[in-house]
Amino acid sequence: MKKKIILVATIVLILIAILIIIFIKKNNKDIQINVEELALKIAETNSFEDELIKVDYEMILKDYNFNKDEIKGLVSYQGSGATSEEIVILEVTDKSNLNSVKSKIETRLQERKEAFQSYLPKEVGKIDNKILKVQGNYIILCISNDSQTINGLLNEYLK
């Protein structure tokens, strides 16, 4: 009887260990995002009030105060300025840059909120409902009319 209990306990422990290993590997997998493709997919949804236009790489570096050496790839689409709508998808050169880059994004978002507060307060709600995701070495920012649709698209794309 004791042998059966020990055998069952051993099997259960082995199964738990296997599940933990699978879970850890799944969460640590190297994710690869085609930043151009994903940004275009998001821009082509009906989730934006404004017409989004692709923005120059150098301009985004300046707007967000990014350093060239911390960014491997970067794509951005922005509205006319009459809305806060924007897409920024970037890949950092190293995971150690994630916190710094994310902090710069949050600083820029706060500045935009303050600017829109005085002349287009409804745009502040879009900024408050933004999507800001970190996946692997990537950061995805999207400010739109329809965060739910964008979230669904991202969940499908990032599977």
Buried (B, 14 or more C-beta within 10 A) or exposed (E): EEEEEEEEEEEEEEEEEEEEEEEEEEEEEEEEBEBEEBBBBBBEBEBBBBEBEBBEBEEBBEBBEBEEEBBBBBBBBBBEEEBBBBBBBBBBBEEEBBEEBBEBBEEBBEEBBEEBEEEBEEBBEBBEBBBBBBEBBBBBBBBBBBBEBBEEBBEEBBE
